[in-house]
Amino acid sequence: MITVHYKSIEAYILVVGCNSTIGIELCKTLLSIGAMVEGVDIQPTTEIESQEGWAYHCMDPLKEDLWPSLVGGIEAKGKILNGLVCLSGTIKSFSSIEEMSTEAWMETFSISFMSCYLACRYVVPLLRKSESAAIVNMSSGLAYGGQKNYSPYTTAKASILSLSRTLASECAPDIRVNAIAPGAVDTAFIYNKHNEMRFNLEAYLSIIPQGRMAIPQDIVQAIIFLLSDQSTHITGQVLHINGGALMP
C-alpha cells in the first residue's frame, strides 16, 4: 500500500458551496495541510472554526453582481489564488418533466450549474496569474444515467462536464480543469426531510463491486489530488468515484 500525505506550498483555494457536507470536509482538510481557503455559501455562518488561513463569505453565487466584489477582495489580499472548487448542487423537487414547474426546474438547474459557470467566469482571470492553477468542478454519476425524476439535476451536472472540457481547452496551459463524478455519497444530499434515504441501500450496494457507499473523504482526497502537483498532466478529464458502480 502507498500512503500519500499532502502538504500545502502556497496553496490558495476558493471553495464554492463550502457548507455542504463535502465542502466542510474539504475545507477542513485543506486547512489542516496548510492551505489558505476562501469559502463561499449562502448561509449566514459556517461550522468551520475561525482560524488563520480561513475566510468565509456569505454570498449567493447566483447573484452575478456580487462576484466582482468577491474577486476584488481576494485579489486585494496580495496572495495568488491557484485553485477553484465548485461544489454547489441541489434538488428539491422529484417529479417528471410534465409535473415539475418551470420555476422549480430552473431553481435546481441554476444552483447546480449556473453557480459553477459564474464562479469560473469571474475567477479564471485570477487563476491565470498563477504559475500552476487548477479548477475542480463537481458533476455526478447521475449525469450519465438518466435518473428518473431528476431531470434538472442530471442536466445541470451533464452541463458541468461539457463546461469543464471546454474550459480545459480555453484555459490551457495556464489552468487545468477537471470534473469529478461521484456516485452516492453518505451526505445529507441522499436523505429526505424525514431523514430517510432516498433509495434502497441494499439494492445500491449490490451493484457496487467495492461493496460500500462513498464517504466524504473519498471525494475530498480525489479533489485534492486534482488540485495538487501530482496531476499536472491531467486536464479535461472526469474522475468517477463510485466503487465501480459505473465504469464508462
C-alpha positions as protocol buffer text, in pm:
chain_id: "A"
residue {
  index: 1
  type: MET
  ca { x: 0 y: 0 z: 0 }
}
residue {
  index: 2
  type: ILE
  ca { x: 115 y: 356 z: -75 }
}
residue {
  index: 3
  type: THR
  ca { x: 7 y: 628 z: 167 }
}
residue {
  index: 4
  type: VAL
  ca { x: 2 y: 986 z: 42 }
}
residue {
  index: 5
  type: HIS
  ca { x: 35 y: 1285 z: 272 }
}
residue {
  index: 6
  type: TYR
  ca { x: -28 y: 1624 z: 112 }
}
residue {
  index: 7
  type: LYS
  ca { x: 142 y: 1943 z: 225 }
}
residue {
  index: 8
  type: SER
  ca { x: 49 y: 2289 z: 104 }
}
residue {
  index: 9
  type: ILE
  ca { x: 314 y: 2504 z: -59 }
}
residue {
  index: 10
  type: GLU
  ca { x: 140 y: 2840 z: -103 }
}
residue {
  index: 11
  type: ALA
  ca { x: -191 y: 2675 z: -198 }
}
residue {
  index: 12
  type: TYR
  ca { x: -473 y: 2930 z: -201 }
}
residue {
  index: 13
  type: ILE
  ca { x: -811 y: 2777 z: -284 }
}
residue {
  index: 14
  type: LEU
  ca { x: -1161 y: 2917 z: -332 }
}
residue {
  index: 15
  type: VAL
  ca { x: -1438 y: 2668 z: -249 }
}
residue {
  index: 16
  type: VAL
  ca { x: -1790 y: 2747 z: -371 }
}
residue {
  index: 17
  type: GLY
  ca { x: -2055 y: 2550 z: -184 }
}
residue {
  index: 18
  type: CYS
  ca { x: -1830 y: 2516 z: 120 }
}
residue {
  index: 19
  type: ASN
  ca { x: -2112 y: 2446 z: 366 }
}
residue {
  index: 20
  type: SER
  ca { x: -2214 y: 2120 z: 202 }
}
residue {
  index: 21
  type: THR
  ca { x: -2105 y: 1804 z: 380 }
}
residue {
  index: 22
  type: ILE
  ca { x: -1826 y: 1751 z: 128 }
}
residue {
  index: 23
  type: GLY
  ca { x: -1742 y: 2123 z: 128 }
}
residue {
  index: 24
  type: ILE
  ca { x: -1691 y: 2132 z: 504 }
}
residue {
  index: 25
  type: GLU
  ca { x: -1474 y: 1821 z: 493 }
}
residue {
  index: 26
  type: LEU
  ca { x: -1273 y: 1960 z: 202 }
}
residue {
  index: 27
  type: CYS
  ca { x: -1209 y: 2297 z: 366 }
}
residue {
  index: 28
  type: LYS
  ca { x: -1107 y: 2138 z: 695 }
}
residue {
  index: 29
  type: THR
  ca { x: -869 y: 1903 z: 516 }
}
residue {
  index: 30
  type: LEU
  ca { x: -715 y: 2181 z: 306 }
}
residue {
  index: 31
  type: LEU
  ca { x: -664 y: 2394 z: 617 }
}
residue {
  index: 32
  type: SER
  ca { x: -507 y: 2101 z: 802 }
}
residue {
  index: 33
  type: ILE
  ca { x: -236 y: 2070 z: 536 }
}
residue {
  index: 34
  type: GLY
  ca { x: -158 y: 2441 z: 546 }
}
residue {
  index: 35
  type: ALA
  ca { x: -359 y: 2579 z: 256 }
}
residue {
  index: 36
  type: MET
  ca { x: -529 y: 2918 z: 258 }
}
residue {
  index: 37
  type: VAL
  ca { x: -901 y: 2873 z: 190 }
}
residue {
  index: 38
  type: GLU
  ca { x: -1179 y: 3113 z: 97 }
}
residue {
  index: 39
  type: GLY
  ca { x: -1527 y: 2964 z: 134 }
}
residue {
  index: 40
  type: VAL
  ca { x: -1849 y: 3081 z: -30 }
}
residue {
  index: 41
  type: ASP
  ca { x: -2204 y: 2974 z: 52 }
}
residue {
  index: 42
  type: ILE
  ca { x: -2548 y: 3120 z: 113 }
}
residue {
  index: 43
  type: GLN
  ca { x: -2577 y: 3052 z: 487 }
}
residue {
  index: 44
  type: PRO
  ca { x: -2501 y: 3339 z: 728 }
}
residue {
  index: 45
  type: THR
  ca { x: -2248 y: 3127 z: 918 }
}
residue {
  index: 46
  type: THR
  ca { x: -2035 y: 2815 z: 879 }
}
residue {
  index: 47
  type: GLU
  ca { x: -1936 y: 2540 z: 1119 }
}
residue {
  index: 48
  type: ILE
  ca { x: -1572 y: 2578 z: 1016 }
}
residue {
  index: 49
  type: GLU
  ca { x: -1398 y: 2750 z: 1305 }
}
residue {
  index: 50
  type: SER
  ca { x: -1230 y: 3086 z: 1260 }
}
residue {
  index: 51
  type: GLN
  ca { x: -858 y: 3027 z: 1212 }
}
residue {
  index: 52
  type: GLU
  ca { x: -553 y: 3150 z: 1030 }
}
residue {
  index: 53
  type: GLY
  ca { x: -581 y: 3099 z: 655 }
}
residue {
  index: 54
  type: TRP
  ca { x: -962 y: 3072 z: 654 }
}
residue {
  index: 55
  type: ALA
  ca { x: -1218 y: 3328 z: 535 }
}
residue {
  index: 56
  type: TYR
  ca { x: -1592 y: 3273 z: 491 }
}
residue {
  index: 57
  type: HIS
  ca { x: -1812 y: 3477 z: 258 }
}
residue {
  index: 58
  type: CYS
  ca { x: -2189 y: 3462 z: 293 }
}
residue {
  index: 59
  type: MET
  ca { x: -2289 y: 3515 z: -70 }
}
residue {
  index: 60
  type: ASP
  ca { x: -2541 y: 3380 z: -317 }
}
residue {
  index: 61
  type: PRO
  ca { x: -2319 y: 3254 z: -603 }
}
residue {
  index: 62
  type: LEU
  ca { x: -2611 y: 3302 z: -844 }
}
residue {
  index: 63
  type: LYS
  ca { x: -2603 y: 3681 z: -798 }
}
residue {
  index: 64
  type: GLU
  ca { x: -2363 y: 3785 z: -1069 }
}
residue {
  index: 65
  type: ASP
  ca { x: -2330 y: 4141 z: -941 }
}
residue {
  index: 66
  type: LEU
  ca { x: -2164 y: 4012 z: -622 }
}
residue {
  index: 67
  type: TRP
  ca { x: -1879 y: 3831 z: -795 }
}
residue {
  index: 68
  type: PRO
  ca { x: -1662 y: 4133 z: -888 }
}
residue {
  index: 69
  type: SER
  ca { x: -1652 y: 4243 z: -523 }
}
residue {
  index: 70
  type: LEU
  ca { x: -1558 y: 3896 z: -401 }
}
residue {
  index: 71
  type: VAL
  ca { x: -1285 y: 3856 z: -662 }
}
residue {
  index: 72
  type: GLY
  ca { x: -1157 y: 4207 z: -593 }
}
residue {
  index: 73
  type: GLY
  ca { x: -1137 y: 4135 z: -221 }
}
residue {
  index: 74
  type: ILE
  ca { x: -939 y: 3816 z: -280 }
}
residue {
  index: 75
  type: GLU
  ca { x: -702 y: 3993 z: -518 }
}
residue {
  index: 76
  type: ALA
  ca { x: -652 y: 4277 z: -268 }
}
residue {
  index: 77
  type: LYS
  ca { x: -506 y: 4034 z: -16 }
}
residue {
  index: 78
  type: GLY
  ca { x: -195 y: 4016 z: -233 }
}
residue {
  index: 79
  type: LYS
  ca { x: -186 y: 3638 z: -248 }
}
residue {
  index: 80
  type: ILE
  ca { x: -210 y: 3448 z: -577 }
}
residue {
  index: 81
  type: LEU
  ca { x: -517 y: 3228 z: -599 }
}
residue {
  index: 82
  type: ASN
  ca { x: -427 y: 2893 z: -754 }
}
residue {
  index: 83
  type: GLY
  ca { x: -733 y: 2675 z: -706 }
}
residue {
  index: 84
  type: LEU
  ca { x: -1111 y: 2683 z: -753 }
}
residue {
  index: 85
  type: VAL
  ca { x: -1351 y: 2409 z: -644 }
}
residue {
  index: 86
  type: CYS
  ca { x: -1720 y: 2433 z: -740 }
}
residue {
  index: 87
  type: LEU
  ca { x: -1944 y: 2207 z: -531 }
}
residue {
  index: 88
  type: SER
  ca { x: -2289 y: 2368 z: -536 }
}
residue {
  index: 89
  type: GLY
  ca { x: -2580 y: 2141 z: -621 }
}
residue {
  index: 90
  type: THR
  ca { x: -2928 y: 2058 z: -501 }
}
residue {
  index: 91
  type: ILE
  ca { x: -3260 y: 1907 z: -599 }
}
residue {
  index: 92
  type: LYS
  ca { x: -3576 y: 1998 z: -412 }
}
residue {
  index: 93
  type: SER
  ca { x: -3847 y: 1858 z: -635 }
}
residue {
  index: 94
  type: PHE
  ca { x: -3855 y: 1497 z: -753 }
}
residue {
  index: 95
  type: SER
  ca { x: -4106 y: 1467 z: -1035 }
}
residue {
  index: 96
  type: SER
  ca { x: -4131 y: 1420 z: -1410 }
}
residue {
  index: 97
  type: ILE
  ca { x: -4078 y: 1698 z: -1662 }
}
residue {
  index: 98
  type: GLU
  ca { x: -4454 y: 1702 z: -1717 }
}
residue {
  index: 99
  type: GLU
  ca { x: -4529 y: 1755 z: -1349 }
}
residue {
  index: 100
  type: MET
  ca { x: -4244 y: 1984 z: -1239 }
}
residue {
  index: 101
  type: SER
  ca { x: -4298 y: 2357 z: -1280 }
}
residue {
  index: 102
  type: THR
  ca { x: -4052 y: 2553 z: -1493 }
}
residue {
  index: 103
  type: GLU
  ca { x: -3969 y: 2761 z: -1185 }
}
residue {
  index: 104
  type: ALA
  ca { x: -3877 y: 2454 z: -979 }
}
residue {
  index: 105
  type: TRP
  ca { x: -3680 y: 2306 z: -1271 }
}
residue {
  index: 106
  type: MET
  ca { x: -3480 y: 2624 z: -1322 }
}
residue {
  index: 107
  type: GLU
  ca { x: -3410 y: 2664 z: -949 }
}
residue {
  index: 108
  type: THR
  ca { x: -3235 y: 2327 z: -934 }
}
residue {
  index: 109
  type: PHE
  ca { x: -3058 y: 2379 z: -1266 }
}
residue {
  index: 110
  type: SER
  ca { x: -2934 y: 2725 z: -1167 }
}
residue {
  index: 111
  type: ILE
  ca { x: -2798 y: 2621 z: -827 }
}
residue {
  index: 112
  type: SER
  ca { x: -2639 y: 2308 z: -971 }
}
residue {
  index: 113
  type: PHE
  ca { x: -2488 y: 2459 z: -1288 }
}
residue {
  index: 114
  type: MET
  ca { x: -2502 y: 2840 z: -1308 }
}
residue {
  index: 115
  type: SER
  ca { x: -2320 y: 2878 z: -975 }
}
residue {
  index: 116
  type: CYS
  ca { x: -2031 y: 2683 z: -1131 }
}
residue {
  index: 117
  type: TYR
  ca { x: -2045 y: 2883 z: -1454 }
}
residue {
  index: 118
  type: LEU
  ca { x: -2037 y: 3219 z: -1272 }
}
residue {
  index: 119
  type: ALA
  ca { x: -1754 y: 3109 z: -1043 }
}
residue {
  index: 120
  type: CYS
  ca { x: -1544 y: 3004 z: -1341 }
}
residue {
  index: 121
  type: ARG
  ca { x: -1641 y: 3314 z: -1536 }
}
residue {
  index: 122
  type: TYR
  ca { x: -1512 y: 3552 z: -1269 }
}
residue {
  index: 123
  type: VAL
  ca { x: -1231 y: 3352 z: -1108 }
}
residue {
  index: 124
  type: VAL
  ca { x: -1045 y: 3234 z: -1420 }
}
residue {
  index: 125
  type: PRO
  ca { x: -875 y: 3576 z: -1467 }
}
residue {
  index: 126
  type: LEU
  ca { x: -735 y: 3549 z: -1113 }
}
residue {
  index: 127
  type: LEU
  ca { x: -616 y: 3193 z: -1166 }
}
residue {
  index: 128
  type: ARG
  ca { x: -429 y: 3292 z: -1482 }
}
residue {
  index: 129
  type: LYS
  ca { x: -191 y: 3491 z: -1262 }
}
residue {
  index: 130
  type: SER
  ca { x: -67 y: 3168 z: -1104 }
}
residue {
  index: 131
  type: GLU
  ca { x: 213 y: 2960 z: -1249 }
}
residue {
  index: 132
  type: SER
  ca { x: 11 y: 2644 z: -1186 }
}
residue {
  index: 133
  type: ALA
  ca { x: -364 y: 2665 z: -1125 }
}
residue {
  index: 134
  type: ALA
  ca { x: -645 y: 2412 z: -1121 }
}
residue {
  index: 135
  type: ILE
  ca { x: -1024 y: 2404 z: -1124 }
}
residue {
  index: 136
  type: VAL
  ca { x: -1223 y: 2106 z: -1000 }
}
residue {
  index: 137
  type: ASN
  ca { x: -1596 y: 2102 z: -1073 }
}
residue {
  index: 138
  type: MET
  ca { x: -1849 y: 1872 z: -909 }
}
residue {
  index: 139
  type: SER
  ca { x: -2055 y: 1671 z: -1155 }
}
residue {
  index: 140
  type: SER
  ca { x: -2232 y: 1345 z: -1069 }
}
residue {
  index: 141
  type: GLY
  ca { x: -2265 y: 988 z: -1183 }
}
residue {
  index: 142
  type: LEU
  ca { x: -2632 y: 1075 z: -1234 }
}
residue {
  index: 143
  type: ALA
  ca { x: -2524 y: 1283 z: -1535 }
}
residue {
  index: 144
  type: TYR
  ca { x: -2459 y: 952 z: -1712 }
}
residue {
  index: 145
  type: GLY
  ca { x: -2764 y: 754 z: -1609 }
}
residue {
  index: 146
  type: GLY
  ca { x: -3078 y: 949 z: -1697 }
}
residue {
  index: 147
  type: GLN
  ca { x: -3220 y: 906 z: -1347 }
}
residue {
  index: 148
  type: LYS
  ca { x: -3600 y: 925 z: -1343 }
}
residue {
  index: 149
  type: ASN
  ca { x: -3744 y: 1244 z: -1186 }
}
residue {
  index: 150
  type: TYR
  ca { x: -3402 y: 1410 z: -1158 }
}
residue {
  index: 151
  type: SER
  ca { x: -3401 y: 1595 z: -1491 }
}
residue {
  index: 152
  type: PRO
  ca { x: -3290 y: 1945 z: -1378 }
}
residue {
  index: 153
  type: TYR
  ca { x: -3011 y: 1799 z: -1164 }
}
residue {
  index: 154
  type: THR
  ca { x: -2885 y: 1548 z: -1420 }
}
residue {
  index: 155
  type: THR
  ca { x: -2898 y: 1813 z: -1694 }
}
residue {
  index: 156
  type: ALA
  ca { x: -2702 y: 2056 z: -1477 }
}
residue {
  index: 157
  type: LYS
  ca { x: -2437 y: 1801 z: -1390 }
}
residue {
  index: 158
  type: ALA
  ca { x: -2402 y: 1694 z: -1754 }
}
residue {
  index: 159
  type: SER
  ca { x: -2359 y: 2061 z: -1843 }
}
residue {
  index: 160
  type: ILE
  ca { x: -2075 y: 2085 z: -1591 }
}
residue {
  index: 161
  type: LEU
  ca { x: -1894 y: 1806 z: -1774 }
}
residue {
  index: 162
  type: SER
  ca { x: -1919 y: 1993 z: -2103 }
}
residue {
  index: 163
  type: LEU
  ca { x: -1819 y: 2325 z: -1947 }
}
residue {
  index: 164
  type: SER
  ca { x: -1518 y: 2166 z: -1778 }
}
residue {
  index: 165
  type: ARG
  ca { x: -1391 y: 2012 z: -2100 }
}
residue {
  index: 166
  type: THR
  ca { x: -1439 y: 2338 z: -2289 }
}
residue {
  index: 167
  type: LEU
  ca { x: -1259 y: 2537 z: -2019 }
}
residue {
  index: 168
  type: ALA
  ca { x: -975 y: 2284 z: -2020 }
}
residue {
  index: 169
  type: SER
  ca { x: -916 y: 2378 z: -2384 }
}
residue {
  index: 170
  type: GLU
  ca { x: -972 y: 2751 z: -2338 }
}
residue {
  index: 171
  type: CYS
  ca { x: -758 y: 2789 z: -2026 }
}
residue {
  index: 172
  type: ALA
  ca { x: -463 y: 2568 z: -2120 }
}
residue {
  index: 173
  type: PRO
  ca { x: -180 y: 2569 z: -2044 }
}
residue {
  index: 174
  type: ASP
  ca { x: -230 y: 2815 z: -1756 }
}
residue {
  index: 175
  type: ILE
  ca { x: -513 y: 2635 z: -1579 }
}
residue {
  index: 176
  type: ARG
  ca { x: -604 y: 2268 z: -1560 }
}
residue {
  index: 177
  type: VAL
  ca { x: -978 y: 2198 z: -1544 }
}
residue {
  index: 178
  type: ASN
  ca { x: -1125 y: 1865 z: -1440 }
}
residue {
  index: 179
  type: ALA
  ca { x: -1452 y: 1731 z: -1305 }
}
residue {
  index: 180
  type: ILE
  ca { x: -1540 y: 1462 z: -1055 }
}
residue {
  index: 181
  type: ALA
  ca { x: -1849 y: 1243 z: -1087 }
}
residue {
  index: 182
  type: PRO
  ca { x: -1929 y: 1071 z: -758 }
}
residue {
  index: 183
  type: GLY
  ca { x: -2185 y: 801 z: -713 }
}
residue {
  index: 184
  type: ALA
  ca { x: -2392 y: 806 z: -395 }
}
residue {
  index: 185
  type: VAL
  ca { x: -2201 y: 958 z: -103 }
}
residue {
  index: 186
  type: ASP
  ca { x: -2309 y: 934 z: 260 }
}
residue {
  index: 187
  type: THR
  ca { x: -2404 y: 1300 z: 296 }
}
residue {
  index: 188
  type: ALA
  ca { x: -2721 y: 1500 z: 367 }
}
residue {
  index: 189
  type: PHE
  ca { x: -2795 y: 1503 z: -7 }
}
residue {
  index: 190
  type: ILE
  ca { x: -2916 y: 1142 z: -10 }
}
residue {
  index: 191
  type: TYR
  ca { x: -3165 y: 1184 z: 275 }
}
residue {
  index: 192
  type: ASN
  ca { x: -3513 y: 1338 z: 260 }
}
residue {
  index: 193
  type: LYS
  ca { x: -3664 y: 1580 z: 512 }
}
residue {
  index: 194
  type: HIS
  ca { x: -3765 y: 1284 z: 730 }
}
residue {
  index: 195
  type: ASN
  ca { x: -3401 y: 1170 z: 742 }
}
residue {
  index: 196
  type: GLU
  ca { x: -3488 y: 869 z: 528 }
}
residue {
  index: 197
  type: MET
  ca { x: -3256 y: 753 z: 250 }
}
residue {
  index: 198
  type: ARG
  ca { x: -3390 y: 838 z: -95 }
}
residue {
  index: 199
  type: PHE
  ca { x: -3309 y: 495 z: -237 }
}
residue {
  index: 200
  type: ASN
  ca { x: -3280 y: 131 z: -133 }
}
residue {
  index: 201
  type: LEU
  ca { x: -2934 y: 100 z: 16 }
}
residue {
  index: 202
  type: GLU
  ca { x: -2919 y: -279 z: -7 }
}
residue {
  index: 203
  type: ALA
  ca { x: -3007 y: -270 z: -378 }
}
residue {
  index: 204
  type: TYR
  ca { x: -2749 y: 3 z: -441 }
}
residue {
  index: 205
  type: LEU
  ca { x: -2470 y: -177 z: -260 }
}
residue {
  index: 206
  type: SER
  ca { x: -2544 y: -490 z: -462 }
}
residue {
  index: 207
  type: ILE
  ca { x: -2422 y: -315 z: -780 }
}
residue {
  index: 208
  type: ILE
  ca { x: -2102 y: -175 z: -626 }
}
residue {
  index: 209
  type: PRO
  ca { x: -1801 y: -405 z: -667 }
}
residue {
  index: 210
  type: GLN
  ca { x: -1631 y: -235 z: -371 }
}
residue {
  index: 211
  type: GLY
  ca { x: -1934 y: -319 z: -159 }
}
residue {
  index: 212
  type: ARG
  ca { x: -1979 y: 16 z: 17 }
}
residue {
  index: 213
  type: MET
  ca { x: -2107 y: 367 z: -35 }
}
residue {
  index: 214
  type: ALA
  ca { x: -1858 y: 651 z: -64 }
}
residue {
  index: 215
  type: ILE
  ca { x: -1784 y: 872 z: 235 }
}
residue {
  index: 216
  type: PRO
  ca { x: -1694 y: 1244 z: 207 }
}
residue {
  index: 217
  type: GLN
  ca { x: -1319 y: 1181 z: 244 }
}
residue {
  index: 218
  type: ASP
  ca { x: -1327 y: 962 z: -68 }
}
residue {
  index: 219
  type: ILE
  ca { x: -1437 y: 1268 z: -262 }
}
residue {
  index: 220
  type: VAL
  ca { x: -1213 y: 1512 z: -77 }
}
residue {
  index: 221
  type: GLN
  ca { x: -897 y: 1312 z: -149 }
}
residue {
  index: 222
  type: ALA
  ca { x: -983 y: 1299 z: -519 }
}
residue {
  index: 223
  type: ILE
  ca { x: -1036 y: 1677 z: -529 }
}
residue {
  index: 224
  type: ILE
  ca { x: -706 y: 1744 z: -353 }
}
residue {
  index: 225
  type: PHE
  ca { x: -528 y: 1511 z: -595 }
}
residue {
  index: 226
  type: LEU
  ca { x: -665 y: 1708 z: -890 }
}
residue {
  index: 227
  type: LEU
  ca { x: -559 y: 2035 z: -725 }
}
residue {
  index: 228
  type: SER
  ca { x: -211 y: 1906 z: -649 }
}
residue {
  index: 229
  type: ASP
  ca { x: 116 y: 1880 z: -841 }
}
residue {
  index: 230
  type: GLN
  ca { x: 52 y: 1506 z: -870 }
}
residue {
  index: 231
  type: SER
  ca { x: -191 y: 1574 z: -1156 }
}
residue {
  index: 232
  type: THR
  ca { x: -6 y: 1835 z: -1363 }
}
residue {
  index: 233
  type: HIS
  ca { x: -67 y: 1648 z: -1691 }
}
residue {
  index: 234
  type: ILE
  ca { x: -435 y: 1579 z: -1627 }
}
residue {
  index: 235
  type: THR
  ca { x: -692 y: 1820 z: -1771 }
}
residue {
  index: 236
  type: GLY
  ca { x: -1032 y: 1795 z: -1937 }
}
residue {
  index: 237
  type: GLN
  ca { x: -1099 y: 1466 z: -1758 }
}
residue {
  index: 238
  type: VAL
  ca { x: -1375 y: 1323 z: -1543 }
}
residue {
  index: 239
  type: LEU
  ca { x: -1281 y: 1122 z: -1237 }
}
residue {
  index: 240
  type: HIS
  ca { x: -1552 y: 872 z: -1139 }
}
residue {
  index: 241
  type: ILE
  ca { x: -1567 y: 792 z: -767 }
}
residue {
  index: 242
  type: ASN
  ca { x: -1830 y: 524 z: -724 }
}
residue {
  index: 243
  type: GLY
  ca { x: -1671 y: 199 z: -609 }
}
residue {
  index: 244
  type: GLY
  ca { x: -1710 y: 56 z: -958 }
}
residue {
  index: 245
  type: ALA
  ca { x: -2088 y: 108 z: -985 }
}
residue {
  index: 246
  type: LEU
  ca { x: -2033 y: 288 z: -1316 }
}
residue {
  index: 247
  type: MET
  ca { x: -1739 y: 207 z: -1545 }
}
residue {
  index: 248
  type: PRO
  ca { x: -1775 y: 435 z: -1851 }
}
